[in-house]
Amino acid sequence: MTRIDIALGERSYPVLVGHGLMNEPSAWNRWLPDTPLVVFSNEKVAPLYLDALARVLPDHELHPLVLPDGEAEKSFDNFRRAVDFLAERGIRRDACLLALGGGVIGDLCGFVAATWMRGIRFVQFPTTLLAQVDASVGGKTAINIPQGKNLVGAFHQPSLVVADTATLDTLDPREYRAGLAEIVKCGAIRDADFLDGIEARCEALLARDVECVVDVVGRSVAHKAAVVAEDEHETGVRATLNFGHTFGHAIEALSGYTRFLHGEAVAIGMVTATRLSELRGLCPTGVADRLSATLQRLGLPVSIPDDMTADDLMSLMSLDKKNTASSRRLVLLRDAGQAVIHADSRPEQVREAIEASRTPTE
Ligand SMILES: NC(=O)c1ccc[n+]([C@@H]2O[C@H](COP(=O)([O-])OP(=O)(O)OC[C@H]3O[C@@H](n4cnc5c(N)ncnc54)[C@H](O)[C@@H]3O)[C@@H](O)[C@H]2O)c1
């Protein structure tokens, strides 16, 4: 088991990463309060793991809330349903919420925990690769509204994260590969050696080799932990975690959130942002092609579909949450492993980068 501590003073918490951790409660139950636990899960994950969790917590009063599956369920309606559930069950301030699922369940559960009685404890048992390396760590919680994704939310840190990589065995291969994109992102923005290691282990990663998966999840979490400890509320360096996301969000939005998974859109976005970095002379030529080749080996898309025009993508990018009123901010690369935030991207170069990302260069 790997333990990574998110260093946030009194709100510090451990992220535990290991294969089969859920069935080893002695590794983590000391961080659970001896109070009622409300378990948020969904109709896909609950049948797979809820009984196993209940079995290892025989002394806890468990209240399972099983919601329908899907991004659309990270909604105001389910927020309302959840707070009604807490009210009906008489859940008090000393109780704890537990998210058992992917990023959708984690974000919703975290947002309910942030707001119920002005904030109560919650713990995360992330069951997708994306949630293990990204969504469950760092305290961003949110729900979607029709006007946009994650527009209503709060920063609220969990008190424990248990990332059991054995739960990934049941994950759909496409969802698994989408999580790999966020792992590549960690290497691309902060750690060239890690990126080299990913390049060298694409086959082992795709085969879900236990040792390899535990290693890359632990290292990705360690990167996120360092960034979050330095900049919890994203006033500076934390924005580098959005590498590929400005283009990615526009690609997701333009395709109505149905054609690409988030990680797939981020993979295309990372390649496009790196091409822009090269066009600006920030980054040596060849980094984008190399990143593109690695992502393709991991089974991820890397090119912008021809039916998405640069105009449409660029107008969606200007709505990105990371922009201030007067400037467009983009995360670019100085080199593999070194991200930089740029405030003034020239539109003609953004357009050129989009066009250059239409066909993968081998
Ligand atoms: N809070 C953050 O910092 C942060 C960061 C990144 C993404 N997010 C959010 O995370 C969400 C995406 O998360 P996601 O990719 O985990 O999606 P998800 O939660 O929808 O999970 C993807 C699919 O996998 C299923 N699933 C989950 N675990 C499984 C398992 N072990 N076996 C089989 N199926 C399983 C889910 O039911 C779902 O159908 C988005 O809403 C995004 O906004 C949040």
Ligand as a Chemical Component Dictionary entry (heavy atoms), coordinates in Angstrom:
data_LIG
# 
_chem_comp.id                   LIG 
_chem_comp.type                 NON-POLYMER 
_chem_comp.pdbx_formal_charge   0 
_chem_comp.three_letter_code    LIG 
# 
loop_
_chem_comp_atom.comp_id 
_chem_comp_atom.atom_id 
_chem_comp_atom.alt_atom_id 
_chem_comp_atom.type_symbol 
_chem_comp_atom.charge 
_chem_comp_atom.model_Cartn_x 
_chem_comp_atom.model_Cartn_y 
_chem_comp_atom.model_Cartn_z 
_chem_comp_atom.pdbx_ordinal 
LIG N1  N1  N 0  -13.585 17.058 -8.325  1  
LIG C1  C1  C 0  -12.607 17.035 -9.170  2  
LIG O1  O1  O 0  -11.498 17.502 -8.911  3  
LIG C2  C2  C 0  -12.832 16.401 -10.514 4  
LIG C3  C3  C 0  -11.757 16.153 -11.363 5  
LIG C4  C4  C 0  -12.002 15.502 -12.570 6  
LIG C5  C5  C 0  -13.288 15.114 -12.917 7  
LIG N2  N2  N 1  -14.303 15.381 -12.052 8  
LIG C6  C6  C 0  -15.677 14.968 -12.374 9  
LIG O2  O2  O 0  -15.700 13.557 -12.416 10 
LIG C7  C7  C 0  -16.758 13.131 -13.269 11 
LIG C8  C8  C 0  -16.232 12.044 -14.182 12 
LIG O3  O3  O 0  -15.791 10.971 -13.367 13 
LIG P1  P1  P 0  -15.687 9.492  -13.923 14 
LIG O4  O4  O 0  -14.935 9.503  -15.182 15 
LIG O5  O5  O -1 -15.236 8.654  -12.797 16 
LIG O6  O6  O 0  -17.191 9.181  -14.363 17 
LIG P2  P2  P 0  -18.376 8.344  -13.665 18 
LIG O7  O7  O 0  -18.430 8.591  -12.238 19 
LIG O8  O8  O 0  -19.587 8.629  -14.479 20 
LIG O9  O9  O 0  -17.913 6.836  -13.921 21 
LIG C9  C9  C 0  -17.822 6.363  -15.246 22 
LIG C10 C10 C 0  -18.668 5.089  -15.430 23 
LIG O10 O10 O 0  -18.039 4.007  -14.773 24 
LIG C11 C11 C 0  -18.953 3.384  -13.875 25 
LIG N3  N3  N 0  -18.137 2.810  -12.797 26 
LIG C12 C12 C 0  -17.553 3.457  -11.775 27 
LIG N4  N4  N 0  -16.746 2.618  -11.104 28 
LIG C13 C13 C 0  -16.861 1.403  -11.696 29 
LIG C14 C14 C 0  -16.268 0.143  -11.463 30 
LIG N5  N5  N 0  -15.342 -0.030 -10.523 31 
LIG N6  N6  N 0  -16.629 -0.884 -12.245 32 
LIG C15 C15 C 0  -17.528 -0.715 -13.263 33 
LIG N7  N7  N 0  -18.093 0.464  -13.552 34 
LIG C16 C16 C 0  -17.755 1.524  -12.773 35 
LIG C17 C17 C 0  -19.882 4.470  -13.494 36 
LIG O11 O11 O 0  -21.085 3.984  -12.957 37 
LIG C18 C18 C 0  -20.060 5.184  -14.834 38 
LIG O12 O12 O 0  -20.960 4.482  -15.633 39 
LIG C19 C19 C 0  -17.230 14.359 -14.028 40 
LIG O13 O13 O 0  -18.459 14.769 -13.482 41 
LIG C20 C20 C 0  -16.154 15.392 -13.737 42 
LIG O14 O14 O 0  -16.663 16.715 -13.724 43 
LIG C21 C21 C 0  -14.110 15.988 -10.869 44 
# 
loop_
_chem_comp_bond.comp_id 
_chem_comp_bond.atom_id_1 
_chem_comp_bond.atom_id_2 
_chem_comp_bond.value_order 
_chem_comp_bond.pdbx_ordinal 
LIG N1  C1  SING 1  
LIG C1  O1  DOUB 2  
LIG C1  C2  SING 3  
LIG C2  C3  SING 4  
LIG C2  C21 DOUB 5  
LIG C3  C4  DOUB 6  
LIG C4  C5  SING 7  
LIG C5  N2  DOUB 8  
LIG N2  C6  SING 9  
LIG N2  C21 SING 10 
LIG C6  O2  SING 11 
LIG C6  C20 SING 12 
LIG O2  C7  SING 13 
LIG C7  C8  SING 14 
LIG C7  C19 SING 15 
LIG C8  O3  SING 16 
LIG O3  P1  SING 17 
LIG P1  O4  DOUB 18 
LIG P1  O5  SING 19 
LIG P1  O6  SING 20 
LIG O6  P2  SING 21 
LIG P2  O7  DOUB 22 
LIG P2  O8  SING 23 
LIG P2  O9  SING 24 
LIG O9  C9  SING 25 
LIG C9  C10 SING 26 
LIG C10 O10 SING 27 
LIG C10 C18 SING 28 
LIG O10 C11 SING 29 
LIG C11 N3  SING 30 
LIG C11 C17 SING 31 
LIG N3  C12 SING 32 
LIG N3  C16 SING 33 
LIG C12 N4  DOUB 34 
LIG N4  C13 SING 35 
LIG C13 C14 SING 36 
LIG C13 C16 DOUB 37 
LIG C14 N5  SING 38 
LIG C14 N6  DOUB 39 
LIG N6  C15 SING 40 
LIG C15 N7  DOUB 41 
LIG N7  C16 SING 42 
LIG C17 O11 SING 43 
LIG C17 C18 SING 44 
LIG C18 O12 SING 45 
LIG C19 O13 SING 46 
LIG C19 C20 SING 47 
LIG C20 O14 SING 48 
# 
